[in-house]
């Protein structure tokens, strides 16, 4: 699906891009401008070193929520399964021990 932007939408996106100091947010705005020029999501992904599904996600988010919605992450994460004391203990342990993968850390936690 080609994205067709009006001149005012292009100007808004360009202005947001000029003021944007976070690279990943700027890439989201550039993706919109490239889609408007007729590049496919796959091509935009190759140009910006993004997955084409990510480009589609940004395009769809823009269509539903507008350009400013691309300037933040709504990902707040999940609530930790460890309490504060357990996290402190884990932090101290990891500062003294090196693991090759997360499975070993999970085993230590268990």
Number of C-alpha atoms within 10 A of each C-alpha: 9 12 16 14 15 9 9 9 14 16 12 14 21 16 12 18 20 10 9 15 11 11 10 15 20 19 20 23 25 17 26 24 20 18 21 16 13 14 17 19 24 15 18 23 19 12 12 16 10 18 15 17 12 15 23 20 14 21 24 13 14 17 11 10 11 13 20 13 14 20 17 10 8 8 6 6 6 6 7 8 8 11 9 10 9 12 14 12 11 15 12 11 13 12 8 7 9 10 9 7 8 9 10 12 16 9 8 10 12 6
